[in-house]
């Protein structure tokens, strides 16, 4: 087994620092961390920019639905916050106490995107063999070219469910078997790179989106550590994705979707658990070390 120089790109919530702490402490190979990396540049084109905005209609619709169903949005956010506090509370404090010296940069003004050449140069100076990513904005080609291996944790089951909040959408759409987590190589697409691992968590009748997603982060962290160890042993494999699946953008989420989730959750999860016990979940392909 060889020493793999790892740089982690992540954001700055407890769930992100839970991931970082475990990668640092259980691999001993992290040489640098960039935090705050979910931030991205938001273009402001004035009136002409608004008129040219291809997503203007969905933005206006979502603004109206968020106002009408703001109570549902608040309940969903509160569920998620409670679950993450239970699963990951104190992780940022632990990080600052034990691993602050590993921070290479925190994304912010005057360079508000991790894709800025300023951060690319910082990352490259660390000479990473692998860049490990959790919870950033979409990374661009210059970062992908900064290490031989760039690996992401996606809290969703690729290739079937890609994009944002993908452990919520199965409840909304009534599809059984699609909760999960994916460890994959980064590509220029969204959660579309070659897959190293996928896994489904055990679901409980009293779960929420927050508890399911938190469990997937824990499971995915285990799998990322396995992937790093296989990489160090020269044994890491990855499989190309075999279908496009569903892709969810931030603009797809609004207060009405939150309301549908809350309305469907209990009945859906009870049926999910029945199918889980009976071995009747939808037949999906799971990947174990690229196979």
Phi, psi and omega per residue, in radians:
X1 nan 2.324 3.140
X2 -1.813 2.835 3.074
X3 -1.406 2.148 3.132
X4 -1.821 2.052 3.132
X5 -1.313 2.009 -3.039
X6 -1.950 2.297 2.918
X7 -1.965 2.300 3.129
X8 -1.807 2.310 2.975
X9 -1.925 2.200 -3.085
X10 -2.725 -3.118 3.111
X11 -1.770 -2.545 -2.960
X12 -2.433 0.502 3.019
X13 -1.673 2.935 3.135
X14 -0.986 -0.655 -3.127
X15 -1.111 -0.615 3.117
X16 -1.219 -0.705 -3.127
X17 -1.298 -0.459 2.973
X18 -1.011 -0.858 3.126
X19 -1.034 -0.848 -3.113
X20 -1.069 -0.839 -3.106
X21 -0.984 -0.771 -3.094
X22 -1.214 -0.711 3.123
X23 -1.107 -0.775 3.136
X24 -1.068 -0.884 -2.968
X25 -1.361 -0.487 -3.051
X26 -1.741 -0.182 3.062
X27 -1.945 -0.579 -3.100
X28 1.167 0.366 -3.041
X29 -2.073 0.060 -3.078
X30 -1.407 2.206 -3.141
X31 -1.927 -0.107 3.126
X32 -3.064 2.691 -3.103
X33 -2.414 2.362 2.993
X34 -1.974 2.125 -3.108
X35 -1.845 3.002 3.137
X36 1.214 0.347 -2.935
X37 -1.467 0.084 3.014
X38 -1.405 -0.369 3.141
X39 -1.093 2.507 3.101
X40 -2.528 2.850 -3.128
X41 -1.305 2.224 3.056
X42 -1.857 2.028 -3.089
X43 -1.320 2.445 3.107
X44 -2.175 1.780 -3.068
X45 -1.707 0.282 -3.115
X46 1.129 -2.722 -3.093
X47 -1.088 -0.723 -3.131
X48 -1.115 -0.645 3.107
X49 -1.144 -0.704 3.112
X50 -1.099 -0.750 -3.109
X51 -1.173 -0.474 3.140
X52 -1.598 -0.054 -3.091
X53 -1.163 1.973 -3.112
X54 -1.171 -0.361 -3.112
X55 -1.804 0.266 -3.077
X56 -1.024 -0.751 -3.115
X57 -1.060 -0.781 -3.130
X58 -1.217 -0.584 3.104
X59 -1.123 -0.768 3.123
X60 -1.149 -0.726 3.100
X61 -1.078 -0.791 -3.118
X62 -1.140 -0.656 3.110
X63 -1.055 -0.724 3.117
X64 -1.182 -0.796 -3.118
X65 -1.171 -0.621 3.100
X66 -1.150 -0.593 3.113
X67 -1.259 -0.747 -3.122
X68 -1.159 -0.733 -3.046
X69 -1.932 0.631 -3.089
X70 -1.103 -0.505 3.092
X71 -1.127 -0.661 3.104
X72 -1.174 -0.735 3.083
X73 -1.045 -0.762 -3.131
X74 -1.121 -0.707 3.133
X75 -1.133 -0.746 3.108
X76 -1.082 -0.799 3.141
X77 -1.114 -0.659 3.125
X78 -1.172 -0.708 3.074
X79 -1.017 -0.824 -3.098
X80 -1.136 -0.759 -3.138
X81 -1.097 -0.716 3.142
X82 -1.141 -0.739 -3.140
X83 -1.132 -0.745 -3.116
X84 -1.227 -0.596 3.070
X85 -1.096 -0.740 3.127
X86 -1.146 -0.743 -3.048
X87 -1.433 -0.616 -2.936
X88 -2.219 0.020 -3.081
X89 -0.902 2.346 3.129
X90 1.554 -0.058 -3.072
X91 -1.178 -0.648 3.123
X92 -1.177 -0.723 3.116
X93 -1.074 -0.750 3.108
X94 -1.064 -0.756 3.140
X95 -1.048 -0.847 -3.095
X96 -1.116 -0.559 3.121
X97 -1.279 -0.622 -2.936
X98 -1.932 -0.507 -2.935
X99 -2.292 0.244 -3.108
X100 -0.973 -0.574 -3.079
X101 -1.149 -0.256 -3.138
X102 -1.462 -0.160 -3.082
X103 -1.225 2.126 3.073
X104 -1.515 -0.620 -3.103
X105 -2.949 2.724 2.935
X106 -2.077 2.196 -3.078
X107 -1.128 2.297 3.135
X108 3.076 -3.106 -3.130
X109 -0.995 2.518 0.072
X110 -1.559 0.171 -3.133
X111 -2.101 1.540 -2.907
X112 -1.466 0.155 3.105
X113 -2.377 2.422 3.117
X114 -1.086 -0.344 3.115
X115 -1.387 -0.110 3.122
X116 -1.076 2.484 3.110
X117 -0.910 -0.478 3.114
X118 -1.009 -0.820 -3.115
X119 -1.376 -0.579 3.085
X120 -1.013 -0.754 3.137
X121 -1.155 -0.703 3.104
X122 -1.070 -0.778 3.131
X123 -1.091 -0.785 -3.085
X124 -1.174 -0.573 3.105
X125 -1.119 -0.428 3.104
X126 -1.357 -0.134 3.092
X127 0.921 0.949 -3.090
X128 -1.260 2.468 2.903
X129 -1.443 -0.492 3.137
X130 -2.535 2.429 2.971
X131 -1.890 2.222 -3.119
X132 -1.958 2.284 -2.959
X133 -2.155 2.363 2.945
X134 -2.502 2.134 2.945
X135 1.196 0.766 3.082
X136 -1.867 3.061 2.888
X137 -1.208 3.068 3.115
X138 -1.144 2.084 -3.117
X139 -1.474 2.584 -3.023
X140 -1.777 -3.139 -2.984
X141 -1.010 -0.695 -3.075
X142 -1.084 -0.637 3.083
X143 -1.272 -0.747 -3.131
X144 -1.036 -0.557 -3.136
X145 -1.470 0.030 -3.036
X146 -1.535 -0.067 3.110
X147 -2.715 2.675 3.106
X148 -1.086 -0.508 -3.096
X149 -2.291 2.225 3.082
X150 -2.252 2.042 -2.929
X151 -2.193 2.380 -3.066
X152 -2.111 2.586 2.924
X153 -1.805 2.138 3.119
X154 -1.984 2.099 3.121
X155 -1.453 1.318 3.116
X156 -3.116 2.928 -3.052
X157 -1.787 1.601 3.064
X158 -1.310 2.624 0.033
X159 -1.513 0.046 -2.989
X160 -1.232 -0.731 -3.098
X161 -2.275 1.873 -3.133
X162 -2.063 2.774 3.103
X163 1.772 -2.495 -2.997
X164 -1.756 2.542 3.049
X165 0.928 0.718 -2.981
X166 -1.349 -0.117 2.988
X167 -1.649 0.085 2.987
X168 -1.708 -0.675 -2.993
X169 -1.075 -0.573 3.080
X170 -1.006 -0.600 3.125
X171 -1.209 -0.726 -3.138
X172 -1.155 -0.722 -3.047
X173 -1.570 -0.189 3.122
X174 1.229 0.715 -3.139
X175 -1.978 2.203 -2.984
X176 -1.718 2.199 3.068
X177 1.938 0.095 -2.984
X178 -1.936 0.226 2.928
X179 -1.312 2.499 3.110
X180 2.983 -2.995 -3.136
X181 -2.524 2.613 -3.075
X182 -2.324 2.361 2.953
X183 -1.906 2.108 -3.036
X184 -2.540 2.746 2.996
X185 -1.209 2.501 3.125
X186 -1.332 2.400 2.978
X187 -2.191 -3.108 3.113
X188 -1.349 -0.190 3.066
X189 -1.483 -3.044 -3.120
X190 -1.742 1.942 3.123
X191 0.910 0.654 -3.000
X192 -2.003 0.042 -3.086
X193 -1.303 2.967 -3.131
X194 -1.002 2.408 -2.995
X195 -1.625 2.315 3.059
X196 -1.673 -0.848 3.101
X197 -2.473 2.542 2.802
X198 -2.317 2.683 3.121
X199 -2.718 2.642 3.049
X200 -1.916 2.404 3.106
X201 -1.424 2.812 2.975
X202 -1.293 2.280 -3.098
X203 -1.817 2.506 -3.126
X204 -2.065 2.645 -3.094
X205 -1.057 -0.516 -3.098
X206 -1.647 0.237 3.127
X207 -1.161 2.860 2.961
X208 -2.284 3.004 3.014
X209 -0.940 -0.732 -3.110
X210 -1.081 -0.784 -3.122
X211 -1.233 -0.649 3.118
X212 -1.137 -0.799 -3.111
X213 -1.153 -0.679 3.108
X214 -1.119 -0.718 3.116
X215 -1.129 -0.623 3.096
X216 -1.172 -0.633 3.073
X217 -1.109 -0.758 3.115
X218 -1.095 -0.808 3.120
X219 -1.111 -0.745 -3.138
X220 -1.155 -0.582 3.077
X221 -1.132 -0.734 3.038
X222 -0.963 -0.789 -3.083
X223 -1.225 -0.623 3.088
X224 -1.110 -0.710 3.104
X225 -1.092 -0.717 3.069
X226 -1.078 -0.744 -3.140
X227 -1.084 -0.728 3.130
X228 -1.117 -0.737 3.140
X229 -1.147 -0.655 3.085
X230 -1.192 -0.650 3.082
X231 -1.081 -0.776 3.140
X232 -1.118 -0.488 3.125
X233 -1.565 -0.005 -3.116
X234 1.263 0.472 -3.035
X235 -2.127 0.158 -3.086
X236 -1.340 2.245 3.105
X237 -2.141 2.751 3.127
X238 -2.520 2.573 -3.072
X239 -1.982 2.284 3.051
X240 -1.031 2.552 3.111
X241 -1.247 2.488 -2.956
X242 -1.835 -0.080 3.088
X243 -2.716 2.778 -3.111
X244 -1.399 -0.546 -3.141
X245 1.129 -2.733 3.132
X246 -1.817 2.484 3.140
X247 -2.162 2.175 -3.070
X248 -1.995 2.254 3.113
X249 -1.812 2.871 3.080
X250 -0.975 -0.631 -3.091
X251 -1.191 -0.244 3.104
X252 -1.356 -0.278 -3.075
X253 -1.698 2.359 3.081
X254 -2.761 -3.127 -3.078
X255 -1.082 -0.572 3.118
X256 -1.177 -0.664 3.074
X257 -1.122 -0.734 3.089
X258 -1.047 -0.699 3.119
X259 -1.125 -0.757 3.104
X260 -1.085 -0.720 3.088
X261 -1.018 -0.877 -3.101
X262 -1.108 -0.628 3.134
X263 -1.210 -0.645 -3.035
X264 -1.570 -0.372 -2.861
X265 -0.949 -0.974 -3.011
X266 -1.093 -0.866 -3.118
X267 -1.090 -0.725 -3.127
X268 -1.116 -0.810 -3.069
X269 -1.207 -0.579 3.058
X270 -1.106 -0.773 3.113
X271 -1.200 -0.658 3.110
X272 -1.027 -0.823 -3.117
X273 -1.125 -0.639 3.074
X274 -1.075 -0.813 3.141
X275 -1.167 -0.652 3.114
X276 -1.053 -0.797 3.136
X277 -1.163 -0.667 -3.089
X278 -1.462 -0.059 -3.092
X279 1.221 0.588 -3.057
X280 -1.984 0.311 3.077
X281 -1.160 2.733 3.107
X282 -0.936 2.478 -3.098
X283 -1.373 1.856 3.120
X284 -2.088 2.689 3.139
X285 -1.573 2.132 3.079
X286 -1.854 2.586 -3.050
X287 -1.987 2.298 3.115
X288 -2.175 1.883 -3.113
X289 0.947 0.862 3.060
X290 1.308 0.169 -3.122
X291 -2.149 nan nan
